[in-house]
Amino acid sequence: FNRGTTCGACYEIRCVDHILWCVLGSPSVIVTATDFCPPNYGLSVDYGGWCNFPRQHFELSQPAFSEIAKTKADIIPVQYKRVKCERSGGMKFTMSGSSHFYQVLITNVGQEGEVFAVKVKGSRTGWIPMARNWGMNWHCNV
């Protein structure tokens, strides 16, 4: 979402303007943007390229979707706003890679935080800048 810059941010989402599919009373659900949907520019945005920029969408789990819309629905119009995240346990870092690259996935950012840059430091190195791979996956070729 937003090219991954707001990955980990929380949004309040509600179904709007669809009398057939929206749940009566227009309840909302709070979700965390994960951006685990990397772009596939081999597909057009109207046929499978849901994650391609500049298209914006939220892909919700079935339990979250059923809070705001009837489960028979497929694509629904939504209204959304950014809200503070309630987190516990601090930021989480999942590290992976190989002998050719190093990758870090950052999750559980919390509050209104956003991650704009990442650097890593080895025991025998200076600070090494990482590049955004997609979402909150960062990598470097070290």
Secondary structure by P-SEA (a helix, b strand, c coil): ccccccccbbbbbbbccccccccccbbbbbbbbcccccccccccccccccccccbbbbbccaaaaaaccccccccccbbbbbbbbbccccbbbbbbbcccbbbbbbccccccccccbbbbbcccccbbbbccccccbbbccc
